[in-house]
């Protein structure tokens, strides 16, 4: 088997062996570490064989097998693949290749049949008939109760931590208990006390996808709150909904601060205006009293996908183009998109902290840009979310519970139009990494966790990031039939904990200028072989020496501690003997 790729290994490939499991392909060659390609990172698979494509120039010259051609170099079939990050790969079957199906104990000596069989297997794993056929439903591992990742976010506990249960201005509503009000919302939501459930059902008719305004964060020291929703639906004729206006007014009234209720629209103003025509939607206008609308100008998923794809292409390209490198990166607009997200999130945090104002965030549907800026501003404001457990809670709450469409955005199993795919979660993780870089001791999590989070959202190894909503995951029995990503994290905390972490209860306001942002090498160069990591050539002897010195010092301390324990035991023995003598006298 020959494996060729412009990314992930030597661009020229090599002769070796290919192992295909129900989770990934592993190619081993030249005694090197295996190249692993999870099936669900592949978006396209095609096959060609010599028997049906004889005239192609891709086949080597030498006639058919048996006419004197070398069986070790005589190509008989190809399986071409394209990964989600646009990385092309090719598996070439030679005349001397063999294929064994271990599951059925079958041997395939014919190269043409080998090519067909390999193609069938890859298609079945790459494009499963349903999401219940992905690897997450086959992966089994048990964890102790304190490492149960499905308990990372418990709505009642989070409401209690924020003081919702003791507040006179907010209450927990069960209007969505059976997901009948909004199928992309969780079952329990916090709403203003003055709004009744029947009014909520009227108000949600005026919001995109029924995503009515709900509380996601409340200050424990004030009544400042952060809420999220979908865009309103006034349309071209500027329709109104009195229940929606009343709900927004009660969100404003729940906070005694004189500051206005800031309605943060993540979209550019022109996009919001265009939605009034093309989607019968729009934004809040003058009928919402005491509110101030702010447009953040953050681009949509299509711009993000285009930017990410272009950046991955230039980072993994085998040819060197150092003279235009900075210009090429700038032209992808990736750092510009990050800057917009961080600017908007910081602006929200400043409104909440300085003015003690309440916030209502939405974009178009409320499940892409909305969780991005909502989660970022909460990281800036609330130090609990910067801890390992708090970070897990934040991701589960903002991304999983409130209905980010993982399957749609990551095209799990080819389940959607690729035009709807976009690395929204990866973009958010990059923003978090930028904050971690500026505040290296403020986060208990490290960048390894961020990279793992981005990858696991794509490959479907765990059930946490399957389907498009909490209701879909419950319907499929994900909580009972799969393993949570956070169980894996908590059982390996030493891998994902920042060793330099120091608890800091204050606020963090990151610099948002593009000049202060950096390319996240661990993400964009993770498969690049044309630019080896410096650590491969320049091992850090100073760090190694410091580590050895600390290890030797630790051993000396352990010896001293052991000697002190022996002296203490001897002293106790002498003391007891003296007491016995005194008692006999």
DRENTIKOL-541480 format. One line per field, with one value per residue (C-alpha): x, y, z; residue number from 1. Coordinates in steps of 0.02 Angstrom, whole numbers, m for minus. Layout:
// residues N
east: [X_...]
north: [Y_...]
up: [Z_...]
num: [NUM_...]
***
This chain:
// residues 585
east: [0_62_m1_26_m21_31_1_29_183_320_238_315_229_302_275_197_40_m133_m242_m425_m532_m708_m633_m484_m353_m176_m35_134_289_477_475_399_254_88_m11_m189_m337_m507_m641_m755_m620_m640_m770_m741_m691_m668_m590_m508_m439_m334_m466_m593_m474_m340_m298_m261_m86_m82_m45_136_197_229_71_m41_14_112_191_355_299_371_231_303_282_144_m9_m175_m296_m313_m425_m424_m486_m508_m506_m611_m459_m440_m292_m286_m232_m209_m197_m121_m144_0_3_92_m25_m131_m289_m356_m527_m490_m672_m728_m561_m564_m416_m421_m278_m348_m289_m445_m555_m443_m474_m663_m666_m562_m675_m832_m762_m706_m874_m969_m866_m847_m1030_m1132_m1317_m1359_m1267_m1306_m1182_m1032_m890_m955_m1091_m959_m834_m858_m763_m823_m780_m808_m956_m846_m787_m959_m945_m1133_m1146_m1029_m1177_m1326_m1446_m1512_m1337_m1286_m1444_m1406_m1226_m1288_m1423_m1570_m1663_m1655_m1687_m1854_m1826_m1793_m1871_m1842_m1973_m2023_m2112_m1991_m1993_m2034_m1944_m2113_m2084_m1910_m1827_m1653_m1663_m1635_m1781_m1752_m1729_m1722_m1840_m1900_m2020_m2157_m2176_m2299_m2274_m2419_m2343_m2177_m2265_m2334_m2166_m2066_m2172_m2084_m1907_m1806_m1828_m1928_m1771_m1846_m1738_m1673_m1545_m1372_m1275_m1315_m1198_m1195_m1155_m1283_m1434_m1335_m1376_m1328_m1468_m1471_m1601_m1630_m1664_m1840_m1955_m2025_m1999_m2015_m2178_m2103_m2223_m2231_m2264_m2321_m2272_m2095_m2084_m2148_m2020_m1877_m1946_m1948_m1767_m1727_m1834_m1748_m1594_m1615_m1463_m1503_m1403_m1502_m1527_m1395_m1460_m1302_m1329_m1174_m1206_m1153_m1293_m1314_m1339_m1472_m1562_m1551_m1635_m1790_m1813_m1746_m1793_m1939_m1832_m1725_m1683_m1761_m1815_m1892_m2034_m1915_m1905_m1754_m1645_m1493_m1447_m1264_m1203_m1037_m1006_m953_m957_m1063_m1014_m978_m845_m770_m764_m680_m554_m512_m495_m377_m270_m256_m205_m61_m5_2_64_226_305_394_334_413_421_231_194_131_32_m47_m98_m171_m271_m360_m438_m433_m351_m472_m618_m540_m514_m698_m754_m638_m685_m870_m849_m742_m869_m1006_m898_m865_m1051_m1087_m945_m928_m1109_m1187_m1299_m1395_m1363_m1467_m1360_m1417_m1359_m1471_m1519_m1430_m1324_m1160_m1097_m1207_m1123_m953_m969_m1078_m949_m802_m874_m917_m736_m682_m805_m823_m662_m754_m767_m577_m558_m555_m729_m799_m735_m822_m982_m969_m945_m1088_m1203_m1168_m1128_m1215_m1366_m1417_m1411_m1256_m1278_m1124_m1181_m1226_m1070_m951_m1048_m1042_m1051_m1090_m1257_m1273_m1230_m1047_m1098_m1172_m1011_m901_m770_m868_m810_m630_m637_m700_m561_m434_m504_m486_m307_m271_m335_m232_m78_m106_m151_m45_m87_m273_m336_m328_m352_m211_m202_m197_m377_m427_m348_m432_m599_m584_m535_m667_m804_m758_m717_m868_m769_m877_m1062_m1047_m1039_m1159_m1320_m1385_m1472_m1502_m1671_m1593_m1460_m1590_m1698_m1548_m1502_m1331_m1313_m1340_m1256_m1098_m956_m943_m790_m774_m760_m606_m539_m568_m488_m332_m331_m142_m138_m258_m214_m107_38_60_m121_m153_m329_m370_m542_m529_m579_m473_m490_m383_m302_m403_m294_m238_m60_m79_m150_m47_m67_m105_32_m26_m191_m142_27_m23_m8_124_284_359_397_461_440_595_591_642_809_836_799_785_935_906_732_792_930_808_690_830_886_709_695_858_803_638_729_839_685_603_758_759_574_603_745_635_496_618_679_499_457_611_565_387_456_572_429_315_453_480_294_291_436_350_188_278_368]
north: [0_174_329_502_667_847_857_745_653_661_739_600_467_295_108_34_m42_30_m19_29_22_86_250_293_246_219_215_150_163_170_129_299_342_299_435_433_499_486_440_586_711_648_734_651_475_414_260_216_49_0_m116_23_170_98_253_370_444_411_227_175_106_m79_m167_m276_m386_m535_m446_m413_m266_m253_m303_m190_m34_m84_21_m71_45_210_278_468_563_743_795_929_1043_1020_903_778_598_449_264_165_m22_m114_m281_m357_m283_m393_m353_m450_m422_m471_m455_m588_m678_m650_m632_m528_m571_m478_m295_m233_m316_m246_m70_m98_m174_m34_95_10_4_186_243_150_231_404_423_319_293_388_474_326_228_339_280_365_232_94_175_108_159_171_311_337_449_600_593_582_712_712_807_946_1063_1046_1189_1194_1202_1341_1439_1420_1479_1635_1668_1644_1536_1674_1820_1908_1962_1793_1622_1450_1409_1235_1300_1198_1041_925_1037_1089_1276_1279_1117_1195_1259_1161_1099_1223_1408_1563_1706_1866_1831_1941_1845_1700_1541_1575_1744_1659_1547_1703_1792_1649_1662_1828_1758_1658_1471_1511_1562_1687_1790_1686_1714_1635_1731_1843_1937_1878_2056_2150_2120_2141_1996_1924_1850_1773_1744_1733_1885_1960_1940_2113_2089_2220_2285_2310_2194_2200_2075_2145_1988_1996_2180_2145_2006_2120_2259_2140_2093_2279_2302_2157_2267_2427_2506_2667_2600_2549_2368_2342_2235_2166_2115_2020_2050_2195_2324_2296_2109_2141_2259_2132_2001_2110_2080_1907_1817_1921_1952_2101_2184_2278_2453_2597_2497_2426_2566_2589_2487_2531_2422_2392_2307_2215_2186_2003_1907_1752_1568_1576_1710_1613_1451_1538_1621_1461_1358_1484_1495_1305_1298_1420_1342_1165_1205_1112_1254_1393_1570_1663_1830_1840_1748_1895_1963_1792_1775_1950_1915_1769_1893_1761_1875_2013_1899_1854_2038_2076_1937_1992_2175_2137_2023_2150_2286_2178_2142_2328_2368_2235_2278_2466_2517_2365_2353_2202_2129_2038_1952_1882_1860_1785_1616_1630_1473_1527_1703_1716_1576_1639_1813_1758_1629_1746_1888_1767_1708_1889_1925_1765_1682_1518_1484_1497_1345_1169_1121_1292_1288_1122_1197_1347_1242_1126_1272_1392_1269_1104_1147_1301_1213_1246_1139_1029_903_1040_1145_997_895_738_588_697_736_911_1027_1075_1255_1252_1185_1309_1298_1408_1316_1317_1504_1527_1413_1521_1676_1586_1542_1725_1768_1629_1695_1869_1802_1644_1614_1659_1497_1326_1245_1236_1241_1051_1049_1178_1076_918_1009_1066_892_795_907_841_657_601_497_559_594_771_853_745_805_983_1007_938_870_770_698_644_566_463_413_492_511_325_253_358_429_614_709_783_611_586_757_735_564_642_812_815_827_974_1078_1234_1208_1397_1429_1548_1587_1767_1830_1989_2034_2006_2125_2063_2174_2157_2245_2134_2185_2095_1935_1788_1638_1485_1371_1217_1224_1277_1190_1031_924_1023_931_1063_1168_1057_1118_1203_1086_944_1031_1134_1031_1138_1081_1217_1153_974_1020_1117_968_849_968_975_786_764_895_803_639_724_797_626_551_688_661_473_506_626_497_369_492_533_348_321_472_405_236_313_420_270_173_319_327_140_158_302_203_51_162]
up: [0_m45_42_m28_54_51_236_386_318_187_32_m72_32_56_48_202_278_304_451_440_598_631_694_587_458_521_393_449_341_359_544_582_694_611_522_593_494_581_456_492_444_265_157_m11_m66_m245_m323_m488_m548_m696_m768_m797_m823_m934_m1034_m889_m884_m697_m727_m749_m914_m920_m970_m868_m726_m787_m936_m850_m741_m567_m447_m312_m418_m538_m494_m501_m409_m318_m181_m177_m25_27_209_291_294_105_125_m20_8_m106_m68_m211_m228_m312_m399_m249_m119_m7_89_238_318_498_553_428_409_220_104_m56_m175_m326_m327_m416_m285_m150_m215_m219_m45_30_m53_16_193_190_121_258_396_318_269_393_361_521_663_776_669_708_818_975_991_986_1103_1279_1434_1613_1734_1921_1973_2006_1826_1746_1609_1579_1743_1685_1666_1782_1753_1931_2005_1887_1923_2108_2086_1997_2127_2010_2135_2267_2150_2147_1967_1885_1888_1810_1679_1620_1465_1359_1466_1319_1192_1123_1136_1056_1002_1002_1182_1343_1446_1588_1553_1664_1620_1706_1849_1777_1614_1609_1509_1391_1351_1313_1187_1102_1108_1031_874_843_860_734_764_920_1015_1137_1258_1405_1542_1526_1659_1807_1920_2100_2157_2055_1946_1785_1670_1501_1394_1221_1086_899_791_793_642_600_414_281_354_529_618_808_946_1113_1210_1142_1183_1358_1382_1331_1442_1591_1557_1567_1724_1814_1830_1935_1851_1755_1608_1454_1402_1268_1125_1046_866_812_626_516_505_317_344_475_357_215_325_335_148_115_277_342_495_547_712_857_814_911_988_1121_1248_1359_1242_1140_992_949_790_807_622_640_475_447_436_250_272_417_317_169_283_377_218_139_296_308_126_144_309_239_64_27_m71_20_m8_136_47_37_200_303_157_125_307_307_150_233_357_494_623_575_615_783_821_787_904_1044_1022_1034_1184_1276_1241_1319_1470_1494_1486_1618_1736_1720_1690_1774_1622_1561_1389_1258_1125_959_780_646_719_885_877_795_831_985_1086_1028_1102_1248_1306_1276_1380_1521_1522_1542_1682_1784_1846_1881_1694_1682_1795_1722_1785_1749_1571_1543_1612_1497_1340_1387_1426_1284_1145_1184_1290_1190_1024_922_766_776_646_523_549_544_415_522_408_258_341_269_129_141_113_288_366_458_598_718_875_812_786_965_1030_938_1027_1194_1149_1111_1285_1365_1277_1351_1524_1542_1727_1725_1646_1727_1556_1430_1240_1232_1292_1162_1022_1085_1094_912_852_950_883_710_733_838_962_1106_1115_1183_1011_912_831_825_991_1165_1110_967_1083_1210_1075_1015_1194_1182_1370_1398_1244_1225_1329_1372_1314_1488_1568_1462_1512_1698_1698_1621_1706_1714_1524_1513_1667_1653_1772_1789_1840_1984_2041_1996_2044_1943_1766_1611_1465_1319_1191_1031_903_759_801_967_893_834_720_824_761_856_762_587_575_664_505_414_367_254_409_551_728_801_949_831_802_959_1115_1270_1370_1498_1535_1539_1661_1771_1771_1821_1958_2026_2019_2115_2242_2262_2293_2425_2508_2509_2590_2722_2754_2774_2898_2998_3003_3072_3205_3250_3267_3378_3486_3506_3557_3686_3751_3773_3862_3982_4019_4056_4178_4268_4281_4357_4485]
num: [1_2_3_4_5_6_7_8_9_10_11_12_13_14_15_16_17_18_19_20_21_22_23_24_25_26_27_28_29_30_31_32_33_34_35_36_37_38_39_40_41_42_43_44_45_46_47_48_49_50_51_52_53_54_55_56_57_58_59_60_61_62_63_64_65_66_67_68_69_70_71_72_73_74_75_76_77_78_79_80_81_82_83_84_85_86_87_88_89_90_91_92_93_94_95_96_97_98_99_100_101_102_103_104_105_106_107_108_109_110_111_112_113_114_115_116_117_118_119_120_121_122_123_124_125_126_127_128_129_130_131_132_133_134_135_136_137_138_139_140_141_142_143_144_145_146_147_148_149_150_151_152_153_154_155_156_157_158_159_160_161_162_163_164_165_166_167_168_169_170_171_172_173_174_175_176_177_178_179_180_181_182_183_184_185_186_187_188_189_190_191_192_193_194_195_196_197_198_199_200_201_202_203_204_205_206_207_208_209_210_211_212_213_214_215_216_217_218_219_220_221_222_223_224_225_226_227_228_229_230_231_232_233_234_235_236_237_238_239_240_241_242_243_244_245_246_247_248_249_250_251_252_253_254_255_256_257_258_259_260_261_262_263_264_265_266_267_268_269_270_271_272_273_274_275_276_277_278_279_280_281_282_283_284_285_286_287_288_289_290_291_292_293_294_295_296_297_298_299_300_301_302_303_304_305_306_307_308_309_310_311_312_313_314_315_316_317_318_319_320_321_322_323_324_325_326_327_328_329_330_331_332_333_334_335_336_337_338_339_340_341_342_343_344_345_346_347_348_349_350_351_352_353_354_355_356_357_358_359_360_361_362_363_364_365_366_367_368_369_370_371_372_373_374_375_376_377_378_379_380_381_382_383_384_385_386_387_388_389_390_391_392_393_394_395_396_397_398_399_400_401_402_403_404_405_406_407_408_409_410_411_412_413_414_415_416_417_418_419_420_421_422_423_424_425_426_427_428_429_430_431_432_433_434_435_436_437_438_439_440_441_442_443_444_445_446_447_448_449_450_451_452_453_454_455_456_457_458_459_460_461_462_463_464_465_466_467_468_469_470_471_472_473_474_475_476_477_478_479_480_481_482_483_484_485_486_487_488_489_490_491_492_493_494_495_496_497_498_499_500_501_502_503_504_505_506_507_508_509_510_511_512_513_514_515_516_517_518_519_520_521_522_523_524_525_526_527_528_529_530_531_532_533_534_535_536_537_538_539_540_541_542_543_544_545_546_547_548_549_550_551_552_553_554_555_556_557_558_559_560_561_562_563_564_565_566_567_568_569_570_571_572_573_574_575_576_577_578_579_580_581_582_583_584_585]
***
